[in-house]
Structure formats: structure tokens, C-alpha cells
């Protein structure tokens, strides 16, 4: 199953909630004291060039609703004709597949979620599309 990543805000809030009760005494003693919050690292899906992959929450299972200007900003990750998408990858839970787009292009899916790139990501590791419009999310892959 795919999981949208809401880590930036939710981990901060969770960390603040946990730290809020344990740092109360320290805050009074040292108001400028920083705190360190340890979080679990995430495994995100990337394309063959290391570019971050995203899902669009309005999509339906195995069906994209991102066309026109949407698909210009969020190019679908297409599977070339004659190529077969592997149903699984070592170390990753979840299934890969293909959704047929209007016009016949084949888009890679992860657990039924069509996968996209973001035109503002310029280099591997960029995740500038995370949370855009509250509907675009980095794809986190569960470990095997």
C-alpha cells in the first residue's frame, strides 16, 4: 500500500508534543535551549535518474486524472511500449503495475497509485513537490 509522506509537519508536531512535556522545566531554566528530535528515515521511490516520485491523491486506483496543464507540471512516469514493469522489487513491499492513460500511454503505478515527477525538482534528492496543493505527496515504499 502506498503512503503519502506528511513528515515535515506531522513529525514536527509529534516531536513538539513529546518534547513539550519533557522540556517544560528546561524551557524555564534555559529559554533558548535547542532540542533534537530523532525520526525514522523513510525510503522514497525515485525514477532511474534518482528523481523523486509523487502520487496525486485525486487519482483513482490504476487511473490517472492528471492531464493537460497538470501533466505538464507533473509528468507521468511512463513505461515505454514493449517494456514490462516488474511486479515487485527486492526489499520493497508493494506491487508495481501499469495504468493505461487516455491516448494509450502506459504509466507506472505503485500499489495502484499512478506515479509522477515534478517539473520543479532539478536534481536527484529534490522533493519540492511534497505537499503541493495538499494533494501531491512523495511516495514512501514500505520495506520488505
Secondary structure, 3 states (H helix, E strand, C coil): CCEECCHHHHHHHHHHHHHHHHCHHHHHHCCCCCCCCCCCCCCECECCCCCECEEECCCECCECCCCCHHHHHCCECECCCCCCCCCCECCECCCEEEEECCCCCEEEEECCEECECCCCCCCCCCCCCCCHHHCEEEEECCEC
